[in-house]
Amino acid sequence: MKYIDEYRDARVAKKLAAQIARRVTRPWTLMEICGGQTYTLVRYGIEELLPAQVQLVHGPGCPVCVTPLELIDKAIELAARPDVTFVSYGDMLRVPGSRSDLLRVKAAGGDVRMVYTPMEAVKIARASRSFGTQRKVVFFAIGFETTAPAHALALQQAQREGLDNFFLLVSHVLVPPAIRLLLESPHNRVNGFIAPGHVCTVMGYREYETLCRDFRVPMVVGGFEPADLLEAILMLVAQLEEGRAEVGNQYVRSASREGNLPAQRAMEEVFEVCDRPWRGIGPIAQSGLRLRPQFAAFDAEQVFSLTSGRVQESPECISALVLQGLKKPMECPAFGVRCTPESPLGAPMVSAEGACAAYYHYRRHAVTRPEGCDVR
């Protein structure tokens, strides 16, 4: 299959790993931003292929993991209302709030539904009006820049149809401000970044050029298959060894410097930039998106007058350190013992893009890989 099988070819992977080994002369620490990239790195044992001088750490690129605990509690509050149908992507259902999660609300009788696209939520709102029930349909709009255009288009469709029973609970976050925060930290140890291919497909990578200039740190837009990531690592090592700090694009089959302009326009019409707290990290200025004032009638936080109290994370959970690349999941004393996908202490153990879940499934006992996908 074009653009899939060839990027999982063991021979290609071994050649790229050998090139990295020949190129590197000193220690370098690299961070991938996207949780999907984290899963590939762990699932296929990419670290085992790399020379000891190249260390990989994992960043805050899992949108489920960084959705604030306070907002999870607001989602649970909405989902428990008898007049609300709460609609969400599946990996949000088990994310722990301060006292419960959406799956437990569903088990207790709440109308909580899982969907794959936001247009399914619009369809549910349309059907509710057709049957005369007038249930309030709230869609949990989370994600990075990747999902924001689809959420914007869903809201615009609901507005065109006059669906006054459709609402968004918005928790969008932006990648570049998070990278800037990491680079400004006195604890930063990252020498180069694998930028998220899906985000850059939508937004382009012009913003990353500013980060490279400001911090003299190279970045390479990477894809999501084993050969993608090994090639991105090779490109980063080459820049570091040569003393360069530029934006490279390994993911040329999908990402460009300008990105998807129609998608960007849809986002800009519906959302505006705002400050946003990140779970495990804290507030990051100008790092989120919220609905513009003209769409206030669709804003679940305003319509339902949701307020947030101060809540505390589990004192055992080290997800904040994992999301900042300061610790790895298996360094957590609770990992795989008191924190599992069935009983998580933090969001990274639940999400399909969470580093803790990836390590639990593929590195808990030994490095394992799916049959037929071994790139060693």
KATALIN-V753267 format. One record per backbone hydrogen bond with DSSP energy under -0.5 kcal/mol. NH is the residue of the N-H (numbers start at 1). CO is the residue of the C=O. E is the energy in kcal/mol with one decimal. If there is no record, write none. Layout:
NH|CO|E ; NH|CO|E
//
This chain:
4|1|-1.8 ; 5|1|-1.3 ; 6|1|-0.6 ; 7|4|-1.1 ; 8|5|-1.9 ; 9|6|-0.6 ; 13|9|-2.3 ; 14|10|-2.5 ; 15|11|-2.0 ; 16|12|-2.3 ; 17|13|-2.5 ; 18|14|-2.2 ; 19|15|-2.1 ; 20|16|-2.1 ; 21|17|-2.3 ; 22|18|-2.1 ; 23|19|-1.6 ; 24|20|-2.2 ; 28|53|-3.1 ; 30|28|-0.5 ; 30|55|-3.0 ; 31|192|-2.3 ; 32|57|-1.4 ; 33|194|-1.9 ; 35|61|-2.4 ; 38|34|-1.8 ; 39|35|-2.1 ; 40|36|-1.6 ; 41|37|-2.5 ; 42|38|-2.4 ; 43|39|-3.2 ; 44|40|-2.3 ; 45|42|-0.9 ; 46|41|-2.1 ; 47|41|-0.6 ; 48|45|-0.8 ; 49|45|-0.7 ; 49|46|-1.3 ; 50|46|-0.8 ; 50|47|-0.8 ; 54|51|-1.7 ; 55|28|-2.8 ; 55|53|-0.7 ; 57|30|-2.6 ; 59|32|-1.9 ; 61|33|-0.6 ; 61|59|-0.8 ; 63|61|-0.6 ; 66|62|-1.5 ; 67|63|-0.6 ; 67|64|-0.7 ; 72|68|-1.9 ; 73|69|-2.0 ; 74|70|-1.6 ; 75|71|-2.5 ; 76|72|-2.4 ; 77|73|-2.3 ; 78|74|-2.4 ; 79|75|-2.8 ; 80|76|-1.5 ; 81|78|-1.7 ; 84|81|-1.3 ; 85|136|-3.0 ; 86|84|-0.6 ; 86|111|-2.6 ; 87|85|-0.5 ; 87|138|-3.3 ; 88|113|-2.5 ; 90|115|-0.5 ; 92|89|-1.5 ; 93|90|-1.6 ; 95|92|-0.9 ; 97|100|-3.4 ; 103|93|-2.3 ; 105|101|-1.6 ; 106|102|-2.3 ; 107|103|-2.3 ; 108|104|-1.6 ; 109|106|-1.7 ; 110|105|-2.7 ; 111|84|-0.5 ; 112|110|-1.7 ; 113|86|-3.0 ; 115|88|-2.1 ; 120|117|-1.1 ; 121|117|-0.6 ; 121|118|-0.7 ; 122|118|-1.5 ; 123|119|-2.2 ; 124|120|-2.0 ; 125|121|-2.2 ; 126|122|-2.5 ; 127|123|-2.5 ; 128|124|-2.2 ; 129|125|-1.8 ; 130|126|-2.2 ; 131|127|-2.1 ; 132|129|-1.0 ; 133|128|-1.7 ; 134|128|-1.2 ; 136|83|-2.4 ; 137|135|-0.6 ; 137|165|-3.4 ; 138|85|-2.4 ; 138|136|-0.6 ; 139|137|-0.5 ; 139|167|-2.8 ; 140|87|-2.5 ; 141|139|-1.1 ; 141|169|-1.7 ; 142|140|-1.3 ; 143|171|-1.1 ; 147|144|-1.0 ; 148|144|-1.0 ; 149|145|-0.7 ; 151|147|-1.9 ; 152|148|-2.5 ; 153|149|-2.5 ; 154|150|-2.0 ; 155|151|-2.2 ; 156|152|-2.4 ; 157|153|-2.2 ; 158|154|-2.4 ; 159|155|-2.4 ; 160|156|-2.4 ; 161|157|-1.9 ; 162|159|-1.1 ; 163|158|-2.7 ; 164|162|-1.6 ; 166|163|-1.3 ; 167|137|-2.4 ; 168|298|-3.1 ; 169|139|-2.7 ; 170|168|-0.7 ; 171|141|-3.0 ; 172|289|-0.8 ; 173|143|-2.0 ; 174|287|-3.0 ; 178|174|-0.7 ; 178|175|-0.9 ; 179|175|-1.9 ; 180|176|-2.4 ; 181|177|-2.1 ; 182|178|-2.2 ; 183|179|-2.4 ; 184|180|-1.9 ; 185|181|-0.8 ; 185|182|-0.6 ; 188|185|-1.5 ; 191|29|-3.3 ; 192|29|-1.1 ; 193|218|-2.0 ; 194|31|-2.9 ; 195|193|-0.8 ; 195|220|-1.9 ; 197|222|-0.9 ; 200|196|-2.2 ; 201|197|-1.7 ; 202|198|-1.3 ; 203|199|-3.2 ; 204|200|-2.2 ; 205|257|-0.9 ; 206|257|-0.8 ; 209|205|-0.8 ; 209|206|-0.9 ; 210|206|-0.9 ; 211|207|-1.2 ; 212|208|-2.3 ; 213|209|-2.1 ; 214|210|-2.7 ; 215|211|-2.2 ; 216|212|-1.6 ; 217|212|-0.5 ; 218|191|-0.7 ; 219|246|-2.4 ; 220|193|-2.3 ; 221|248|-2.9 ; 222|195|-2.4 ; 227|7|-2.6 ; 229|225|-2.2 ; 230|226|-2.3 ; 231|227|-2.3 ; 232|228|-2.3 ; 233|229|-2.4 ; 234|230|-2.3 ; 235|231|-2.4 ; 236|232|-2.1 ; 237|233|-2.8 ; 238|234|-2.4 ; 239|235|-1.8 ; 240|236|-2.7 ; 241|237|-2.8 ; 242|238|-1.5 ; 243|239|-0.7 ; 243|240|-0.8 ; 244|239|-2.8 ; 248|219|-2.9 ; 248|246|-0.6 ; 250|221|-2.2 ; 251|221|-1.2 ; 252|250|-1.3 ; 254|251|-1.8 ; 255|251|-2.9 ; 256|200|-0.6 ; 260|202|-1.6 ; 261|259|-1.0 ; 264|260|-2.1 ; 265|261|-2.3 ; 266|262|-2.0 ; 267|263|-2.0 ; 268|264|-2.4 ; 269|265|-1.9 ; 270|266|-1.2 ; 271|267|-3.4 ; 272|290|-2.5 ; 274|288|-2.2 ; 276|284|-1.8 ; 278|282|-1.9 ; 279|66|-2.6 ; 281|278|-2.0 ; 282|278|-3.1 ; 284|276|-2.1 ; 287|284|-1.2 ; 288|274|-2.6 ; 289|172|-1.5 ; 290|272|-2.4 ; 292|270|-2.7 ; 295|292|-2.4 ; 296|293|-1.8 ; 298|295|-2.0 ; 299|296|-1.5 ; 300|168|-2.5 ; 300|298|-0.8 ; 303|299|-2.9 ; 304|300|-2.4 ; 305|302|-0.8 ; 306|301|-1.9 ; 311|309|-0.5 ; 317|314|-1.1 ; 321|318|-0.9 ; 322|318|-1.8 ; 323|319|-3.0 ; 324|320|-0.8 ; 325|58|-0.6 ; 325|322|-1.6 ; 326|321|-2.6 ; 327|321|-1.3 ; 331|328|-2.4 ; 332|329|-2.0 ; 335|332|-1.4 ; 336|339|-2.2 ; 337|334|-1.9 ; 338|334|-0.9 ; 339|334|-2.2 ; 340|343|-1.1 ; 349|346|-1.3 ; 350|347|-2.3 ; 351|347|-1.9 ; 354|351|-1.4 ; 357|348|-2.4 ; 358|354|-2.1 ; 359|355|-2.4 ; 360|356|-2.3 ; 361|357|-2.3 ; 362|358|-2.3 ; 363|359|-2.4 ; 364|359|-0.6 ; 368|362|-1.8 ; 368|366|-0.7 ; 373|370|-2.1
//
